């Protein structure tokens, strides 16, 4: 009986130990996260396409896996996009996204979402709009909130800096409620520009005026945004509004 009791008590400890080691491993990787513009790196581009396949085709079932027999999710908008990724210290792709530039075939969101007839800011000639698209995070990190938040922040920092370097003034994005809550906590100034629809789940189209978020970043009121200007060249840094 004593032996049986001892074995029964050891098993949960082993489970806890494995879970602890996994969380510790993720914690160590979080310390070395790096957001990158990856278009010039064929290895990371391949990893990005494979992560998209894993999330959109295998895990979420938004796209048919049989349409991508090589295990890479690629579409016609990729040639018109800037691709971003977050890697750990070993160069493993943990999250990815793309900024789709306005082009002759349009933007992905317009194929699924409607825009309110009264909307005007989106179409002003002085604005340069890019759509945030194919944003996905490794399942390993999505399970741990303590890991997924720093990962998402690092990815959005890379998206923000790429936007600044390429002169984008606005983001167009379709967000699900969970992502909307995260971005709201970062005081991203989203404005709904269309009704909710089913676009890989229930989403609504939103427009972000980056000049407004610039002021939040410059105010340093949110510690999560303190690094957003690190490494950004002086000519692309926002200026305080008078």
N, C-alpha and C positions, 0 to 999 in steps of 0.2 A: 504493500500500500504506500509506504513512504517513497519507494522508487517511482511508482506511478504518479504520485502527487508532484514529485520533483520534476519529472519529465513534462507533465502538463503545464507546470509553471514556467518552464524554460522556453517552451514554444512561443508564447506571446512576446517574451523578451527578445527572441530572435527576430520576430516580425518587426518589433519596435526598432531594433537595432538596424535592420535593413532599411526601414523607412527613414530613420535618422541619418544614415549614411547617404541616402539618396538626396534628402533635403540639404545636407551639408555639401554634397557635390554640386547641386544646383546653386547654392549660395556662393561657392567658390567661383563658379562660372559667371555669375552675375557681376562679380567684382571686376571681370575682364571683358565686359561687353563693349563692342565697338560698332558704331553705325557707319556704313560705307555706301558710296555710289559705286555700283558693281558692273556697269555696262562694259567696262574695258577688261573685266576679269572673266574669262570663259568658264573657269571652274566654278566660281560663285554664281554665275548666271545659270549654269546647269543645275546647281544645288537649289537655286530659287525656283526654277521650273519644277523640280522634283518635289519640293516642299508644297508648292501650289497643288500639284497632282495629289499628294498625300492628303491635304486638307480638303480641297474642293471635290475630289473624285472619290477617294477611299473613305475618309472619315465623315464627311458631311453629305456626300451623295448629291451635290448640286449639279455636277457635270458627270456624264457617262464615262466611266473608266475605259470602256472599250474604244472610245474615240481617241484615246491617247496611248497606243500600244507600247510606246517606248518609255512610259512612266513619267513623261514631262508634259505639263499643261502649258501650252503656248497658243496664243491666238493672234488675229490680224492687228490688234492694237499694240502689240509689243514693239513693233518697228517704229511706232510713234511715241514711245515712252522712255522716261528715265527710270531706271530700276535701282532700288535701294535694298539693303540687307543689314541684318545685325548678326555678327559672328562672335564666337567666344575666343578665348586665347589660343585654341587649337585651329581656329579658322572654320569651325563648324557653323553652318547656316542655321540660325535659330528663329529668324523672323524675316519677312520680306514684304515689299509693297512696290507699287509703281506709280509714277505720275504720268498720266496720259495727257499729252499736249493736244490742243485743238488741231484738227487735221481734216483732210478731205473726206474721210469716212465717218467723221463725227466722234462722239465720246460714248463709251459703253453704257453709261447711265441712261442716255436718251433712248436706248432700245427697250428699256424696261419701265422707266419712270416718266410721269408727266410733270410739267412745270406749270405753275399757276399762270394764267393769262395776264395777270397784273404785274408779273415779275419783270423788272427792267434792269436792275443792277447787273445781273448775269450777262446781259448782252451789250453793255456799254463798250464802245470801241477803245476806251482808255484802259480797260481792265484786261489783264492777261490771266485767263483761267486755266487751271489744270485739274484733272480729276484724280483723286486718290482711289486706287483700284487694286484688287487682288492682295489686300492686306491679310496676312495670315501668320500665325505663330505656331511653333512646334508644339505638338500635343504634350510633350514632356513638361513644358513650362506652363501650359494652360491649366494643368491640374493644380498648380501651386500658385495661389494668388500673390504670395510674397515674391515669386519669381516672375510672374507674367507682367506685373505692373512696371518694374524697372525695364523689362524688355520692351514693352510698348512705348515707354517714354523715350528710350534710346532710338527706337525706330522713328518716332515722330520728330525727334531732334534731327535725324538724318533727312527726313522729308522736308522739314522746315528749312534746313540749310541748303538743300538742293534747290528748293523753290526760290530762295533769295539769290542764289548764284545764277539762276536762269530767268530772273525777272518776273516770276509769277506773282500776281497781286492777290489772287483769290483761289481757294480750293472749292471744288464741287465734289461732294461725297455722299454716298448712300450708306447710312449707318443703322445697325441694329441697336436695340435698347441698351444692351450691356456695354457696347463700345461708346454709345452716346453718354452713358453715365461716367465712364472713365474720362472722356474728353471734357465733359462739363466740369469735372473736378479740377481740371487743368485750366479752366476758364477760357477754353477755346470758344470764340464768339460765333457759334453756329446760328444760322437763321434758316428756318424751314422754307423751302421754295417750291414745294409740291406735296401732294397727298401721299399717304402711306400706300405701299404696294408690295407685292410678293416678288422680291428680287433676291434670290438665294436666301429666303426667309423674309419676314416682315420688316421693311425698311422705309425710310422717307428720304428724299433728296434734301441736302442742306448746302448752303453756301457759306464760306468763311472769308471774311475780309481780313487778310493778314496784317494790314496796317493797324487794325484794332488790337490784334493779339500781340503785335510788336510792343505796344505800350505796357501790356501786362508783363511781358518778358523783361522789359527795361526797368520796371518798377521793383523787380526782385521780391515781390510779395509772396511768391510761391517757390519754396526750396526746390521742388521738382523741376523747375524751369531754369535754375541758376546756370546750368551748363549749356544752354541752348545757343549761346553766342561764342562758346569756346571753340577756337579754331576757325571761326568765320572771318574771312578777310575784311579789313576795315571798310573797303568800298561797298560791301554788301550789308553792313550792319545798319539796323534802323536807327533813326534819330528821334530823340524825345520831341513830342509835340509841344508847341508853345502854349 
